[in-house]
C-alpha cells in the first residue's frame, strides 16, 4: 500500500505554484513606467523590445513572410548603398534613439556615410531612411504612431510596406511632417527621394515570401 501511495503521489498533477510565472525573477525588473534607459539598454533578449518614457513594449515575433520581405528590402538597399558607397544598412533588432527616452527598432534602417558619427554600438542616433513592413497586429503603430514619431525625430524618408493592401508608401519629410511622395502598387516601381536611383519593383517585394 505504501508503494501504491508513493506511485500516485509521483503522478499527481503540478501544484498551482508550478503553473505560475517565476514571480521572484519577474520582480527583479522595474515596473512599467519606472524603467531607466540604462536598464532598457542592458536587456539581453532576442525579442524586439522598444522603449518610451519608462515603458517597454515587447513586439510580437515576426512571421516568415514578414521576414522574407524585410530580407529582400535589406538586400536591395545594401547592394545599392554598397555599390555607390553611400552609407550603412542594417535590420532589426537594432535600436534607434529618436529622442531622449524614446527608442524604436525599424525593420530596415539606413544611415548616410556623412552621418557615421551618429552610429553607436548600442544604438544609433536617428537614421536617414527607415522601412517598416506592416504586421496585422501593428497596423496603427506603423501607419500612425511611427509615422508621427519618425517625423518628429527628423528622419528624412520613411517607407511603409503594406502586404495586405499590396502597396508601398514612400514618405518624405517636409516642414509639416511627412508628405506622401508616392503610393506604389503592383506593376510599379517604388522610388526613393533621398537615394536617387534606388528603386524596387513592388511585385518583387510582395512576392519575396513565395520566391524564398
URPE-V104185 format. One record per pair of residues at least 12 apart in sequence whose ideal C-beta (glycine too) atoms are under 10 Angstrom apart, sorted by sequence separation. I is the first residue (numbers start at 1). J is the second residue. D is the distance in whole Angstrom. If there is no record, write none. Layout:
# URPE-V104185
i->(I:I)
j->(J:J)
d->(D:D)
This chain:
# URPE-V104185
i->(39:40:47:48:77:78:92:93:94:115:146:158:159:169:170:171:181:189:190:43:45:47:48:76:77:78:92:93:94:96:111:115:147:157:158:169:170:181:188:189:29:37:40:47:48:75:77:91:92:93:94:95:111:114:132:146:157:158:168:169:170:179:187:188:189:36:39:40:43:46:74:91:92:94:96:109:111:112:113:132:156:157:158:167:168:169:184:186:187:188:189:190:35:40:73:74:75:90:91:92:111:112:130:142:155:156:157:167:168:184:186:187:35:37:39:74:91:92:109:110:111:112:143:156:167:168:184:185:186:35:36:73:74:90:91:105:106:109:110:111:132:142:155:156:160:165:167:184:185:186:35:89:90:103:104:108:109:110:142:143:154:166:167:183:186:33:34:35:71:89:90:103:109:110:130:142:151:153:158:160:165:166:168:170:172:173:186:33:34:35:70:88:89:90:97:103:106:108:109:110:129:139:150:157:162:167:168:169:170:172:173:184:185:186:32:33:70:88:89:96:108:109:147:151:156:159:168:170:171:172:31:32:33:87:88:97:104:106:107:108:127:130:139:150:151:155:158:160:161:162:167:168:170:30:31:32:67:86:87:88:106:107:108:126:147:157:170:30:32:67:86:87:88:94:95:97:105:106:107:108:130:139:151:152:159:30:86:87:97:99:104:106:107:127:128:129:130:131:132:133:134:139:143:151:29:86:87:88:95:96:97:98:99:105:106:107:126:127:128:129:130:131:132:133:134:136:150:151:85:86:87:88:94:95:96:97:98:104:107:125:126:127:128:129:130:131:132:133:134:135:136:150:151:81:84:87:90:94:95:96:97:98:126:127:128:129:130:131:132:133:134:135:148:161:62:78:80:81:94:96:97:126:127:129:130:131:132:133:134:147:148:77:81:88:96:127:134:147:159:76:77:78:81:87:168:59:74:75:77:94:159:168:59:73:74:90:96:168:73:74:107:133:134:157:167:70:71:72:74:88:106:156:157:166:70:71:90:104:131:156:157:166:168:69:70:156:157:167:168:69:88:131:155:161:166:167:67:87:88:89:91:92:106:166:66:87:104:129:130:159:161:50:86:87:104:163:50:163:48:49:51:106:112:161:162:48:50:59:62:104:110:161:163:47:48:49:50:51:52:55:57:59:104:109:159:163:46:48:51:53:54:56:57:102:110:45:50:53:81:98:52:53:104:106:51:52:99:102:51:52:98:102:104:108:50:51:52:77:98:106:107:50:51:99:106:108:41:49:50:51:77:96:98:99:107:40:50:98:99:41:48:49:97:98:48:74:96:98:73:48:96:37:73:40:70:72:41:69:70:37:40:70:129:37:69:129:36:37:68:69:129:35:37:67:128:129:66:128:65:66:66:129:63:65:66:62:51:63:66:133:62:63:61:60:59:60:62:60:59:60:59:42:41:41:59:77:110:112:40:112:57:110:110:37:73:73:110:72:50:70:69:52:69:66:73:50:52:66:65:63:86:87:86:84:80:84:86:84:81:83:84:77:80:73:80:81:77:80:79:80:80:77:76:76:77:76:76:73:72:76:76:73:72:73:76:72:75:72:72:73:69:72:68:69:71:72:69:70:71:68:69:72:68:69:72:65:67:68:71:67:68:65:66:68:69:65:68:64:65:67:63:65:64)
j->(51:52:59:60:89:90:104:105:106:127:158:170:171:181:182:183:193:201:202:56:58:60:61:89:90:91:105:106:107:109:124:128:160:170:171:182:183:194:201:202:43:51:54:61:62:89:91:105:106:107:108:109:125:128:146:160:171:172:182:183:184:193:201:202:203:51:54:55:58:61:89:106:107:109:111:124:126:127:128:147:171:172:173:182:183:184:199:201:202:203:204:205:51:56:89:90:91:106:107:108:127:128:146:158:171:172:173:183:184:200:202:203:52:54:56:91:108:109:126:127:128:129:160:173:184:185:201:202:203:53:54:91:92:108:109:123:124:127:128:129:150:160:173:174:178:183:185:202:203:204:54:108:109:122:123:127:128:129:161:162:173:185:186:202:205:53:54:55:91:109:110:123:129:130:150:162:171:173:178:180:185:186:188:190:192:193:206:54:55:56:91:109:110:111:118:124:127:129:130:131:150:160:171:178:183:188:189:190:191:193:194:205:206:207:54:55:92:110:111:118:130:131:169:173:178:181:190:192:193:194:54:55:56:110:111:120:127:129:130:131:150:153:162:173:174:178:181:183:184:185:190:191:193:54:55:56:91:110:111:112:130:131:132:150:171:181:194:55:57:92:111:112:113:119:120:122:130:131:132:133:155:164:176:177:184:56:112:113:123:125:130:132:133:153:154:155:156:157:158:159:160:165:169:177:56:113:114:115:122:123:124:125:126:132:133:134:153:154:155:156:157:158:159:160:161:163:177:178:113:114:115:116:122:123:124:125:126:132:135:153:154:155:156:157:158:159:160:161:162:163:164:178:179:110:113:116:119:123:124:125:126:127:155:156:157:158:159:160:161:162:163:164:177:190:92:108:110:111:124:126:127:156:157:159:160:161:162:163:164:177:178:108:112:119:127:158:165:178:190:108:109:110:113:119:200:92:107:108:110:127:192:201:93:107:108:124:130:202:108:109:142:168:169:192:202:106:107:108:110:124:142:192:193:202:107:108:127:141:168:193:194:203:205:107:108:194:195:205:206:108:127:170:194:200:205:206:107:127:128:129:131:132:146:206:107:128:145:170:171:200:202:92:128:129:146:205:93:206:92:93:95:150:156:205:206:93:95:104:107:149:155:206:208:93:94:95:96:97:98:101:103:105:150:155:205:209:93:95:98:100:101:103:104:149:157:93:98:101:129:146:101:102:153:155:101:102:149:152:102:103:149:153:155:159:102:103:104:129:150:158:159:103:104:152:159:161:95:103:104:105:131:150:152:153:161:95:105:153:154:97:104:105:153:154:105:131:153:155:131:107:155:97:133:101:131:133:103:131:132:100:103:133:192:101:133:193:101:102:133:134:194:101:103:133:194:195:133:195:133:134:135:198:133:135:136:133:123:135:138:205:135:136:135:135:135:136:138:137:137:138:138:122:122:123:141:159:192:194:123:195:141:194:195:123:159:161:198:161:141:161:161:145:163:161:168:146:149:163:163:163:194:195:195:195:192:196:198:197:195:197:198:192:195:190:197:198:195:198:198:199:200:198:198:199:200:200:201:200:200:204:205:204:204:205:208:205:208:206:207:208:205:208:205:206:208:209:207:208:209:207:208:211:208:209:212:206:208:209:212:209:210:208:209:211:212:209:212:209:210:212:209:212:212)
d->(9:10:7:8:5:9:9:5:8:9:8:8:8:8:5:10:5:5:6:8:8:9:8:9:10:9:5:10:10:6:6:6:7:7:4:8:8:10:8:7:9:7:9:7:8:9:10:9:6:10:9:10:9:9:6:9:7:8:8:5:7:10:9:6:10:10:10:10:10:9:6:8:5:6:9:7:8:9:10:9:10:6:8:10:8:8:9:9:7:9:9:8:7:6:9:8:10:9:6:8:6:5:8:10:9:7:7:6:5:9:5:7:10:9:9:5:5:8:9:6:5:9:6:5:6:8:9:6:5:9:8:8:10:8:7:9:10:5:6:8:9:6:7:10:10:9:5:5:9:10:5:7:6:10:10:10:9:4:9:8:7:6:8:10:10:8:6:7:8:7:8:6:7:7:6:9:8:10:6:10:8:6:9:6:9:9:7:5:9:6:6:9:5:8:9:10:7:8:5:8:10:10:8:9:9:9:9:9:7:5:9:9:9:9:7:6:8:7:8:10:7:8:9:6:10:10:4:7:9:8:9:5:10:6:5:9:9:9:8:4:8:9:8:9:9:9:10:9:10:10:9:10:7:8:10:7:9:8:5:9:4:6:8:9:7:8:10:10:10:10:9:4:8:10:9:9:10:6:5:8:6:8:9:8:10:9:6:4:5:10:8:6:5:8:10:7:10:9:8:9:7:10:8:4:9:6:8:9:7:6:7:9:9:10:10:10:5:10:7:7:8:8:7:8:7:9:9:5:7:10:7:7:10:4:5:6:7:9:10:9:6:5:6:4:6:4:6:5:5:9:7:8:10:7:10:7:9:8:7:8:7:9:6:9:7:8:7:8:7:8:7:10:7:9:8:9:10:10:7:6:10:10:9:7:10:7:10:7:7:8:9:6:9:6:6:10:8:6:7:9:10:9:9:9:8:9:8:10:6:9:8:10:9:8:5:8:7:6:5:9:9:10:10:6:7:10:10:10:10:9:10:10:6:7:5:9:9:10:9:8:5:8:7:8:6:5:8:10:9:10:10:10:10:10:10:9:9:10:10:9:9:9:8:6:8:7:10:10:10:9:9:10:9:9:7:9:10:6:6:8:8:8:9:6:9:5:8:10:8:7:10:8:10:8:10:9:9:9:9:10:10:8:8:9:10:8:8:10:10:10:8:9:9:7:9:9:10:5:10:9:7:7:9:9:8:5:9:9:7:8:6:8:10:8:9:4:9:8:7:9:9:6:8:7:10:9:8:9:5:10:8:9:7:6:8:9:6:4:9:10:10:8:8:9:5:8:8:8:6:9:8:9:8:9:8:10:8:9:9:8:7:6:7:7:5:9:9:10:9:10:6:10:8:9:6:7:5:9:9:9:6:9:10:10:10:8:10:7:10:9:7:9:10:7:8:10:10:6:9:8:7:10:5:7:9:10:10:8:10:9:9:8:8:10:8:7:10:10:9:9:6:10:7:9:9:10:9:8:7:10:9:9:7:8:9:10:9:8:7:10:9:9:7:10:7:8:8:5:10:9:9:7:8:9:8:5:10:7:8:8:8:10:7:6:10:6:9:9:9:8:6:4:10:7:7:9:9:9:10:9:5:8:5:7:9:10:10:4:8:9:8:8:8:8:10:4:5:7:9:9:9:9:8)
